[in-house]
Amino acid sequence: MTPLRVLSIASEIFPLVKTGGLADVAGALPGALAHEGVEVRTLVPGYPQVLAKLEAPELARNYPTLFGGPARVLAARAAGLDLFVLEAPHLFERAGGIYLGPDGLDWPDNARRFAALARVGADIGKGALPSFACDVVHAHDWQAALAPAYMHYDGGARPRTVITIHNLAFQGHFPAQLLTALALPAHAMSIDGVEYFGGIGFLKSGLLFADKITTVSPSYAREILTPEFGMALDGLLRSRSADVEGILNGIDDEVWDPAKDPNLPQKYSALRIDARRKNRAALQERLKLQPDAEAPLFGVVSRLTSQKGLDLLLGVLPDMVAEGAQLAILGAGEKSLEQGFAAAAENFAGSVGCFFGYEEALAHLVQAGADFILVPSRFEPCGLTQLCALRYGAAPIVARVGGLADSVVDANEAALSAGVATGIQFYPPTAPELLHAIRRALAIHRDAAAMRRLRLNGMRADVSWRGPAKKYANLFRALAAETPE
């Protein structure tokens, strides 16, 4: 039987290029879908770090000009992934970040850069590459969201389309005068088209024109239908609520496997959980924390932003330290938060340790060495940090929002008695509630048997892509079986 073919369009993909969870999903989901009989090819931008890792690239299509310069599509494999790569030096060959320039601001031509990605995705979806006739086009976030719009305005036959919202807060809003430059027709500039608050809304367009909308957890799928979490798109989403589905993310449980992880000083499993102590000692040494085998050690692996609730943590940090806790932080973000945690590391030397930036190996060590992982987000579409924490036996402490609510079983009396608790939830995301959750964690930590059960429950939870991949495969098959437009 011919496998179902899906074209995935993503602006980043692990392990080639990553700024956040989108890359993890784009990198892990194709392999999981392969086990479900779904063949995925991912279209990604030809950033230098992507082009450098391609294995035996072949020319798939030339574009004499694409939004200001020549471009071509390469077919290749890299890191076990089947890719189409949009090589467009005028758009992607530059120093700096993939979204931000050296000045820390968005690249001024981001509209053209990611419209080009979507335009090529639409072309491939509509048959520009006869060797890859796809059944479904799967666009990820605003950077790919114009693909369903381009196919709509092109007219004619097209494959079915799905857009996945990884974070509704990032929408891709650009000036209306770019309409012609982005090769969109004049009549697209309407409320029933790409117009959004007087400009061009990339994500809005995808939400309007895609056949189905998914987001990365069931709770977040419900939350974004409300004004509180809908980021001004809740009205559109409510109008399409029958087409909105929440599918909880997974993680790559081969990459995140404490029994095989090459980043750890000491590998371990649920059967050898006591070996975790060596990773704890290594983490304390790395971040200049007091080498104390008994102090409750809390970890953070996160962007340091108010969305992630890290200002709340900064506010309760003196109370945590006063009660004997240690804190290990890995992340970067808002300067005020970086400065606040840097000051705390100085004021509470030996109890607070920070690494500002991102280092994949250190992220694994934090998960393997901490007793608890803090995720106090004000909103969280899914969150992957808490899934990694469960896999590594670090009990997550999470705000009860979005995917955090869906993936962590709160250690209340009933769950503890039933032996199913995996972490601690709190709500609302305020400093007093966070501190109360931390004190609940400290109480569990003082009970060695209870702490061990909490760790083991987390490690036994299925946080892989197997379940989510089945749901995506069923969605894609149902769509492909529909009569195409």
C-alpha positions in Angstrom: 0.0 0.0 0.0 1.3 3.4 -0.9 2.1 5.4 2.2 0.2 8.6 2.9 2.5 11.5 1.9 2.7 14.7 4.0 4.7 17.9 3.2 5.7 19.5 6.5 6.8 23.2 6.3 8.8 24.5 9.3 11.2 27.3 9.9 13.4 25.3 12.2 14.1 21.6 12.8 16.1 19.7 15.4 18.9 18.8 15.3 19.9 21.1 12.4 18.6 24.4 13.7 16.7 25.2 16.9 15.4 28.1 18.9 12.5 26.4 20.6 10.0 23.6 20.9 8.8 24.0 17.2 12.2 22.6 16.1 11.8 19.6 18.4 8.4 18.8 17.1 9.4 19.2 13.4 12.4 17.0 14.0 10.7 14.2 15.9 7.3 13.8 14.5 8.3 12.6 11.0 10.1 9.5 12.5 7.1 8.7 14.7 4.7 9.1 11.7 6.8 6.7 9.7 5.8 3.9 12.1 2.2 4.8 11.2 2.7 4.5 7.5 3.0 8.2 6.9 5.9 9.5 4.8 6.9 13.0 5.7 9.2 15.4 3.8 10.0 18.7 5.6 10.6 21.9 3.7 13.0 24.1 5.7 14.9 27.3 4.9 18.5 27.0 3.6 20.2 28.6 6.6 24.0 28.1 6.5 23.9 25.6 9.4 21.3 23.5 7.5 23.1 23.6 4.1 26.4 22.5 5.8 24.8 19.2 7.1 23.0 18.0 3.9 23.9 14.6 2.6 24.1 14.3 -1.2 21.8 17.2 -2.1 20.1 17.0 -5.5 18.5 19.9 -7.4 14.7 19.6 -7.3 13.6 23.0 -8.7 15.1 26.3 -9.8 13.5 29.7 -9.2 15.1 32.3 -11.4 13.8 34.9 -9.0 11.9 34.5 -5.7 11.1 37.6 -3.7 14.2 39.5 -4.8 16.8 36.9 -5.9 17.4 33.5 -7.4 16.6 30.4 -5.4 16.5 26.7 -5.7 14.9 23.7 -3.9 17.3 20.9 -2.9 16.2 17.4 -2.0 18.4 15.9 0.6 18.8 13.9 3.8 20.3 15.2 7.0 20.4 13.7 10.5 18.0 11.0 9.4 15.5 13.5 8.1 14.0 13.7 4.6 14.2 17.3 3.5 13.4 19.8 0.9 15.7 22.8 1.5 15.0 26.3 0.1 18.4 27.6 -0.8 17.9 31.4 -1.3 21.1 33.2 -0.2 19.4 36.7 -0.4 16.9 35.5 2.3 18.8 33.0 4.5 22.5 33.3 4.1 23.5 35.7 6.8 25.1 36.0 10.2 22.9 36.3 13.2 19.9 34.3 14.4 17.3 32.8 12.1 14.6 35.3 13.2 16.7 38.1 14.8 19.7 40.1 13.5 22.9 40.8 15.4 21.1 43.9 16.9 18.6 41.6 18.6 15.7 42.9 16.5 13.6 41.0 13.9 15.2 40.8 10.5 13.5 43.6 8.5 12.7 41.3 5.6 11.2 38.5 7.7 7.9 38.9 5.8 9.6 38.1 2.5 11.8 35.4 4.0 9.0 33.3 5.4 6.5 34.2 2.6 9.0 32.6 0.3 9.1 29.5 2.4 5.3 29.3 2.3 5.2 30.1 -1.4 7.5 27.2 -2.2 5.6 24.9 0.1 2.4 25.8 -1.7 4.1 25.1 -5.1 5.3 21.7 -3.9 1.9 21.0 -2.4 0.2 21.7 -5.8 2.5 19.4 -7.7 5.6 21.4 -8.6 7.8 18.3 -7.8 6.2 15.3 -9.6 8.4 12.9 -7.6 6.6 14.1 -4.4 2.9 14.3 -4.9 1.6 14.9 -1.3 -1.8 14.2 0.2 -1.6 16.8 3.0 0.4 20.0 3.6 1.2 20.5 7.3 2.3 24.1 8.1 3.9 25.0 11.4 3.2 28.4 13.0 3.2 31.8 11.4 6.3 31.3 9.4 4.6 28.7 7.2 1.0 29.9 7.6 0.8 31.7 4.2 1.0 28.3 2.4 -2.8 27.5 2.7 -3.5 31.1 1.6 -1.3 30.9 -1.5 -3.0 27.6 -2.5 -6.4 29.2 -1.9 -5.6 32.2 -4.1 -3.9 30.0 -6.8 -7.2 28.2 -7.4 -7.5 24.8 -8.9 -6.9 21.4 -7.2 -4.8 21.3 -4.1 -4.1 18.9 -1.3 -5.7 19.1 2.1 -4.0 21.4 4.6 -3.3 21.5 8.4 -1.8 24.3 10.4 -0.4 23.7 13.8 -0.2 26.5 16.4 2.8 26.1 18.6 2.3 29.5 20.3 -0.5 31.8 19.4 1.4 34.8 20.8 3.7 34.8 17.7 1.5 35.8 14.7 3.6 37.3 12.0 1.9 40.7 11.4 3.3 42.9 8.6 2.4 46.2 6.8 -0.3 46.1 4.2 1.9 47.7 1.6 3.8 44.4 1.3 0.8 42.7 -0.3 2.1 43.0 -3.9 5.7 42.2 -2.9 4.4 39.0 -1.3 2.7 38.0 -4.5 -0.8 38.1 -3.0 -3.7 39.4 -5.1 -5.3 42.8 -4.3 -8.6 41.2 -3.3 -6.8 39.2 -0.5 -6.7 42.4 1.5 -10.0 41.9 3.2 -11.3 40.6 6.5 -12.1 37.3 4.6 -8.6 37.2 3.4 -5.1 38.0 4.8 -6.1 41.4 6.3 -5.5 41.6 10.1 -5.7 44.8 12.1 -5.0 46.8 8.9 -1.9 44.8 8.0 -1.2 41.3 6.7 -1.6 38.5 9.2 0.4 35.4 8.4 -1.0 33.3 11.2 -4.5 34.7 10.7 -4.4 33.7 7.1 -3.4 30.1 7.9 -6.1 29.8 10.5 -8.7 31.0 8.0 -7.7 28.9 5.0 -6.3 25.6 6.4 -8.7 22.7 6.4 -7.8 21.8 10.0 -6.2 23.6 12.9 -4.2 21.7 15.5 -2.4 23.0 18.5 -0.1 21.2 20.9 -2.3 20.2 23.8 -6.1 19.7 24.4 -6.2 22.3 27.2 -4.6 24.9 25.0 -7.0 24.1 22.2 -9.8 25.1 24.6 -8.0 28.1 26.1 -7.4 29.8 22.7 -11.1 30.0 22.1 -11.4 32.5 25.0 -10.5 36.2 25.0 -8.0 35.6 27.9 -5.8 33.3 25.8 -6.9 33.9 22.3 -4.5 36.8 21.5 -7.2 38.6 19.5 -7.7 35.6 17.3 -10.3 33.9 19.6 -13.2 35.1 17.4 -11.8 33.5 14.3 -10.9 30.4 16.2 -14.4 30.1 17.8 -15.9 30.4 14.3 -13.7 27.4 13.3 -14.0 25.5 16.6 -15.2 22.3 14.9 -11.9 22.2 13.0 -9.7 22.8 16.0 -8.0 19.9 17.7 -5.5 19.7 20.5 -2.8 16.9 20.2 -0.4 16.8 23.1 3.3 16.9 22.0 5.7 14.2 22.8 9.5 14.1 23.0 12.0 12.0 21.2 12.6 9.3 23.8 15.7 8.2 22.0 17.3 11.7 22.4 15.9 12.0 25.9 16.8 8.7 27.5 18.8 8.8 30.7 19.9 5.2 30.2 21.7 6.1 27.0 22.3 9.8 27.3 25.9 10.7 26.3 25.6 14.1 27.9 25.4 12.6 31.4 28.3 11.8 33.7 26.2 8.9 35.0 23.6 7.1 32.9 20.6 5.6 34.9 17.1 4.1 34.5 14.1 3.6 36.7 15.7 0.4 37.9 18.9 2.3 38.8 17.5 5.5 39.9 19.9 6.0 42.8 22.7 6.5 40.2 21.1 9.9 39.6 23.0 11.3 42.6 26.2 11.5 40.5 24.5 13.8 38.0 23.3 16.0 40.8 26.8 16.4 42.1 28.0 17.2 38.6 25.3 19.8 38.2 26.2 21.4 41.5 29.8 21.6 40.5 29.0 23.0 37.1 26.9 25.9 38.4 29.0 26.5 41.6 26.3 25.2 44.0 27.2 23.9 47.4 28.0 20.2 47.1 25.1 19.1 49.3 23.6 15.7 48.7 20.5 16.4 50.7 19.5 19.9 49.8 16.4 20.0 47.6 17.6 21.1 44.1 15.2 22.9 41.8 16.0 23.4 38.1 14.9 25.7 35.3 15.4 25.2 31.6 13.6 28.0 29.9 13.5 31.3 28.1 13.6 33.9 30.8 10.4 35.8 30.1 7.3 36.9 32.0 5.2 34.5 29.9 7.2 31.7 31.5 6.5 33.1 34.9 10.2 33.5 35.8 9.5 36.9 37.4 7.3 35.0 39.9 10.2 32.7 40.7 12.6 35.6 41.2 10.1 37.0 43.7 9.9 33.9 45.9 13.6 33.0 45.6 14.7 34.4 49.0 12.0 32.3 50.7 13.2 29.2 48.8 16.8 29.7 49.8 15.7 30.4 53.4 14.1 27.0 53.5 17.3 25.2 52.3 16.6 24.9 48.6 19.1 25.3 45.8 18.3 26.6 42.3 20.0 25.8 39.0 19.0 28.0 36.0 19.7 27.5 32.3 18.2 30.1 30.0 18.3 33.5 28.5 15.7 36.2 27.7 14.6 39.5 29.2 17.5 41.5 30.5 15.7 42.4 33.7 15.3 38.8 34.6 18.8 37.8 33.6 20.1 40.7 35.8 17.8 39.6 38.7 18.9 36.0 38.7 22.6 37.1 38.3 22.2 39.3 41.4 20.5 36.4 43.2 23.5 34.1 42.3 25.8 36.6 43.8 23.7 37.3 46.9 23.0 33.6 47.5 26.3 32.2 46.4 26.3 28.4 46.7 22.5 28.2 46.6 21.7 29.8 43.2 23.6 29.0 40.0 23.0 30.4 36.5 24.0 29.8 33.0 22.7 32.5 30.6 22.3 31.1 27.1 21.5 27.6 25.9 23.6 24.5 25.9 22.0 21.2 25.0 24.3 19.1 27.2 23.7 21.3 30.2 19.9 21.1 29.6 20.2 17.3 29.9 22.3 17.6 33.0 19.8 19.9 34.7 17.0 17.4 34.0 19.2 14.5 35.3 20.5 16.3 38.4 17.6 18.3 39.8 15.0 17.0 42.2 12.3 19.3 40.7 11.9 21.3 37.5 10.0 24.6 37.7 7.6 25.6 34.9 5.5 28.4 36.4 4.2 29.7 33.0 1.3 32.2 32.8 0.3 30.3 29.6 1.9 27.3 27.9 0.7 25.8 24.7 2.4 22.5 25.5 5.8 22.7 27.1 8.4 20.1 26.5 10.5 20.8 29.6 8.1 19.0 31.9 8.0 16.0 29.6 11.8 15.7 29.7 11.6 16.1 33.5 9.2 13.2 33.8 11.4 11.1 31.6 14.5 11.9 33.8 12.9 11.6 37.2 12.8 15.3 38.1 9.3 16.0 39.4 7.8 19.0 37.5 6.2 21.9 39.4 3.8 23.5 36.8 1.1 26.1 36.5 -2.2 24.4 35.6 -2.4 25.8 32.1 -2.3 24.4 28.6 -0.2 21.3 28.1 1.2 21.6 31.6 -2.2 20.7 32.9 -2.5 17.8 30.5 0.8 16.2 31.2 1.4 16.3 34.9 -0.7 14.5 37.6 -0.8 16.7 40.7 0.4 15.1 43.9 -2.8 15.7 45.8 -4.0 13.3 48.5 -6.0 11.2 46.1 -3.3 10.9 43.5 -0.6 10.1 46.2 -2.9 7.5 47.7 -3.6 6.0 44.3 0.1 6.0 43.5 -0.3 8.0 40.2 1.1 11.4 41.1 3.9 12.7 38.9 4.4 16.3 39.9 2.8 19.4 41.4 0.3 21.8 39.8 -0.7 25.2 41.0 -3.2 27.9 39.9 -3.4 30.8 39.4 0.2 31.6 38.3 1.0 34.0 41.1 3.9 34.3 43.5 2.0 33.1 46.6 0.6 30.1 44.8 4.1 29.3 43.3 5.6 29.5 46.8 2.9 27.2 48.2 3.6 24.7 45.4 7.3 24.8 46.3 6.6 24.2 49.9 4.5 21.2 48.9 7.5 19.9 47.0 9.8 20.5 50.0 7.4 18.4 52.2 7.5 15.6 49.7 11.3 15.8 49.5 11.5 15.3 53.2 9.7 12.0 52.8 12.2 9.8 50.9 9.7 7.1 50.0 7.2 9.6 48.7 9.9 11.4 46.6 11.1 8.1 45.2 7.5 7.1 44.1 7.0 10.5 42.5 10.2 10.1 40.5 9.4 6.6 39.4 5.8 7.5 38.4 7.2 10.2 36.1 9.8 8.0 34.6 7.1 5.4 33.8 4.8 7.9 32.1 4.7 7.6 28.2 5.9 11.0 27.0 7.0 9.7 23.6 5.6 10.6 20.2 3.9 7.2 19.8 0.4 8.2 21.0 0.4 11.7 19.4 1.7 10.3 16.1 -1.3 8.0 15.9 -3.6 10.9 16.3 -1.8 13.0 13.6 -1.9 10.0 11.3 -5.6 9.5 11.8 -6.2 13.2 11.2 -4.1 13.2 8.0 -5.8 10.0 6.7 -9.3 11.4 7.4 -8.4 14.6 5.6 -6.8 12.8 2.6 -10.0 10.7 2.2 -12.1 13.9 1.8 -12.9 15.1 -1.7 -10.2 17.7 -2.6 -11.2 21.2 -3.5 
